[in-house]
Amino acid sequence: MKKIAIASAIALASITAAHAAPTVYGKVLLTGEYTDVDDKTAANKDTSTTKLVSNYSRIGFKGEDDLTDTTKLVYQLEYGIDVDADTNGKGQFYSRNTFIGLAHNTMGTLLAGRHDTPFKLAKGGVDVFNDYDNVGLGKLMVGETRANNVIAYKSPTLVGVPVTFMAAAVLSEEDKDADVANTDIDEGANGYSASLAYDQNGVYLAAGYDNNIQISKTDSAWRLAGSVDMGKMNMVPGFTLGALYQETDVADKSEDEKSWLVSGKYKIGATPWAVKAQYIDTSNQSGVKDRDATEVALGAEYTINKATKGHLYAAQIDTDNVSDKTIVGGGLEYKF
């Protein structure tokens, strides 16, 4: 009997080693948020609301499995969740970056599934309010796209040069002859996205390009992004500066959207506090002539332990002929 038990344990250990269990990860970031809206449209319907916001809370499963000495199968299943509600129009669990692929030691990684476009990822960490549903750069500019039917390739870091290349094809779900007349978007054609990024010693520089990305109604777009960790540059420990500029040819609009962003984040010495600030300016928002929008945002983070952090933030978002919006929020984040 003991021999059978020992044999069973050895067999189980062998299976576990051969097929490693996935890593379970996620975060909950729940904040209370007050929003005051001064309506500038003809409706003139001002509102003031207080609500709980789940701020991209998520749960995911990811892992890899050796296929050969040089090639691994990689996978990720990641789902957004609403901590404060059971529906948001997308269901309680909704797909985020979810894919399967192959990763080679020297040739890079090929993925297929649902994924952020390389153009979106080119921003790196310059959006220091990216964690919040209602304050990040996606509220003021086009291009924050997570697309379906994506086939993506990411290069390994080039030998001796800290540069990576990423490209993706967004496969159209429409018939190739399904183009709608009198529109710029070719509904039957695939979309394409690419980025090139340099990242070393606290310096990040990237460029991104989108073409025919239908979900964001983008005919074409390009962006440049960069950030500098002043501490790693032996200048100001704990201080990071970021900037981004982009132009977007919005389908079926006469004007190009033009946006720029500057941001800063400062970890205050040996304290658990960090403070951050960001300014965004967009002209011809969504391709609408003379619809200009600005955002001024301030925030603070308090690190309680490795997994837990407190958040405070406030923002003023003004959009010509649409609204002036004041947002104030605060809450807790837990990562696992």
Secondary structure, 3 states (H helix, E strand, C coil): CHHHHHHHHHHHHHHHHHCCCCEEEEEEEEEEEEEEEEECCCCCCCEEEEEEECCCCEEEEEEEEECCCCEEEEEEEEEEECCCCCCCCCCCEEECCEEEEEEECCCEEEEEEEEECHHHHCCCCCCCCCCCCCCCHHHCCCCCCEEEEEEEEECCCCCCCCEEEEEEEECCCCCCCCCCCCCCCCCCCCEEEEEEEEEECCEEEEEEEEEEEHHHCEEEEEEEEEEEECCCCCCCCCEEEEEEEEEEEECCCCCCEEEEEEEEEEECCCCCEEEEEEEEEEECHHHCCCCCEEEEEEEEEEECCCCEEEEEEEEEEEECCCEEEEEEEEEEEEEC
